[in-house]
Amino acid sequence: MNIRMMLLGSAAALVAAPAFAADAIVAAEPEPVEYVRVCDAYGTGYFYIPGTETCLKIEGYIRFQVNVGPNAGGTSATNDSSWDAVTRGQVQFTAKSDTEYGPLTGVIVLQANADNATDQDTILDSAYLDVAGFRAGLFYSWWDDGLSGETDDIGSPVTLHNSIRYQYETGSFYAGLSVDELEDGVFQVGEDPNNVGVAFGIGGTAGAFSYQITGGWDFDNEDGAIRAMGTAEIGPGTLGLAAVYSSGPNSYYANAEWAVAAEYAIKATDKLKITPGVQYYGNYLGSIGSDAVVPDDFDGLGDAWKVGLTVDYQIVDNFYAKASVQYLDPEDGDDVTTGYFRLQRSF
């Protein structure tokens, strides 16, 4: 009887074992999946960063360009050819979120340039924060603006500064003031390249007409510049006019004591734009790079004139070609012809 009871007990235990094992396994609840949501509060291209209420936009471009002109490849003994191919890749990250003061914006722009496989550089092209009209960081000044073609030469030698500015904006008008560190600007003889300046910008649109007035005062060089630009839609294109005056070479404008420029951007077809342009310089000093030492004034310098043509063609959406040729004839130097051909894909 004892053996029979033992066998029956063992059989019952074997039958019950799977039930006990099944009760011990508990299936885990699947983790909720959060898909990327489109953010349409700030325009196209934004999406919510998962788990946050911050909207992010990623954009940029890839550019291939062939430059043509004297020493287009540089002045070194190994690269003094009259043409040079360069490639650029740029990515911009823009983050926005709502606050009690309005949208809080943060922008980071990374740019990589390659002259060849070994001669390359990656730079921080911009990085700034913006809220309620206040902006602080590394960004381009109003002096970076110009006419739509490539002939005009009415901007600062260096337009990317560490700055603080306030800009008031409406739909058709803006006005602002900025304080700029001009550490890599130009400096007159006896001055150090550790500078500060104050600039202002006023602009807007009125129907088919747009305008901009920009000024700046360079405290270390004790000189300033002022510039006015305007465009108007006339006939099959847009007429652009600009004038600039500088009291002396400074970080806001140093190429000449004064200059006037004009262009007419012809919209030949939906994809083709042709822009002839011309500029005249009074007391022409010449194109100035960063950290350049310049004279105290423009006295005794000759004049110069420049003429050019720029052609833009949109191959397909977000992919276009640009070709430009420019001729410069300075009174105090040799005339020079330069140009480039560019392919660019934006995203």
JOPETA-V901335 format. One record per residue. SS is DSSP state (h for helix, s for strand, l for the rest). Layout:
BEGIN
ss->SS
ss->SS
END
This chain:
BEGIN
ss->l
ss->h
ss->h
ss->h
ss->h
ss->h
ss->h
ss->h
ss->h
ss->h
ss->h
ss->h
ss->h
ss->h
ss->h
ss->h
ss->h
ss->h
ss->h
ss->h
ss->h
ss->h
ss->h
ss->h
ss->l
ss->l
ss->l
ss->l
ss->l
ss->l
ss->l
ss->l
ss->l
ss->l
ss->l
ss->l
ss->l
ss->s
ss->s
ss->l
ss->l
ss->l
ss->l
ss->l
ss->l
ss->s
ss->s
ss->s
ss->l
ss->l
ss->l
ss->l
ss->l
ss->l
ss->s
ss->s
ss->s
ss->s
ss->s
ss->s
ss->s
ss->s
ss->s
ss->s
ss->s
ss->s
ss->s
ss->s
ss->l
ss->l
ss->l
ss->l
ss->l
ss->l
ss->l
ss->l
ss->l
ss->l
ss->l
ss->l
ss->l
ss->l
ss->s
ss->s
ss->s
ss->s
ss->s
ss->s
ss->s
ss->s
ss->s
ss->s
ss->s
ss->s
ss->s
ss->s
ss->s
ss->s
ss->s
ss->l
ss->l
ss->s
ss->s
ss->s
ss->s
ss->s
ss->s
ss->s
ss->s
ss->s
ss->s
ss->s
ss->s
ss->s
ss->l
ss->l
ss->l
ss->l
ss->l
ss->s
ss->s
ss->s
ss->s
ss->s
ss->s
ss->s
ss->s
ss->s
ss->s
ss->s
ss->s
ss->l
ss->l
ss->s
ss->s
ss->s
ss->s
ss->s
ss->s
ss->s
ss->l
ss->h
ss->h
ss->h
ss->l
ss->l
ss->l
ss->l
ss->l
ss->l
ss->l
ss->l
ss->l
ss->l
ss->l
ss->l
ss->l
ss->l
ss->l
ss->s
ss->s
ss->s
ss->s
ss->s
ss->s
ss->s
ss->s
ss->s
ss->s
ss->l
ss->l
ss->l
ss->s
ss->s
ss->s
ss->s
ss->s
ss->s
ss->s
ss->s
ss->s
ss->l
ss->l
ss->l
ss->l
ss->l
ss->s
ss->s
ss->l
ss->l
ss->l
ss->l
ss->l
ss->l
ss->l
ss->s
ss->s
ss->s
ss->s
ss->s
ss->s
ss->s
ss->s
ss->s
ss->s
ss->s
ss->l
ss->l
ss->s
ss->s
ss->s
ss->s
ss->s
ss->s
ss->s
ss->s
ss->s
ss->s
ss->l
ss->l
ss->l
ss->l
ss->s
ss->s
ss->s
ss->s
ss->s
ss->s
ss->s
ss->s
ss->s
ss->s
ss->s
ss->s
ss->l
ss->l
ss->s
ss->s
ss->s
ss->s
ss->s
ss->s
ss->s
ss->s
ss->s
ss->s
ss->l
ss->l
ss->l
ss->l
ss->l
ss->l
ss->l
ss->l
ss->l
ss->s
ss->s
ss->s
ss->s
ss->s
ss->s
ss->s
ss->s
ss->s
ss->s
ss->s
ss->s
ss->l
ss->l
ss->l
ss->l
ss->s
ss->s
ss->s
ss->s
ss->s
ss->s
ss->s
ss->s
ss->s
ss->s
ss->s
ss->s
ss->s
ss->l
ss->l
ss->l
ss->l
ss->l
ss->l
ss->l
ss->l
ss->s
ss->s
ss->l
ss->l
ss->l
ss->l
ss->l
ss->l
ss->l
ss->l
ss->l
ss->s
ss->s
ss->s
ss->s
ss->s
ss->s
ss->s
ss->s
ss->s
ss->s
ss->s
ss->s
ss->s
ss->l
ss->l
ss->s
ss->s
ss->s
ss->s
ss->s
ss->s
ss->s
ss->s
ss->s
ss->s
ss->s
ss->s
ss->l
ss->l
ss->l
ss->l
ss->l
ss->s
ss->s
ss->s
ss->s
ss->s
ss->s
ss->s
ss->s
ss->s
ss->s
ss->s
ss->l
END
